[in-house]
Amino acid sequence: MREAQEETGLARLSVINPAIYDIDIHPIPIRKDFPAHDHYDVRFLLQASVDDVITVSEESHDVKWISLNDLERYTAGESVLRLRKKIPR
């Protein structure tokens, strides 16, 4: 919850289901201070208030609301597209 708030500025988030929604494991290449390693993103499904305003932070440089139907215009990332498939309808 804190991570979502820090990266978006959204203050009124609620958990739709406390169960883990998705886990994404991806490689992180070697960096000056860190060896190469696998990174685990543990994801939860949250809901935001339509009245909340998004605030771009140092961690997130391009955050905005988009239609799920337009998702491919913004990413071809399988891990992000997979999230859309899991949304309860």
Summary of the structure (lengths in Angstrom):
residues: 89
radius of gyration: 14.6
end to end distance: 22.6
largest distance: 44.1
contacts: 166
relative contact order: 0.23
helix: 25%
strand: 22%
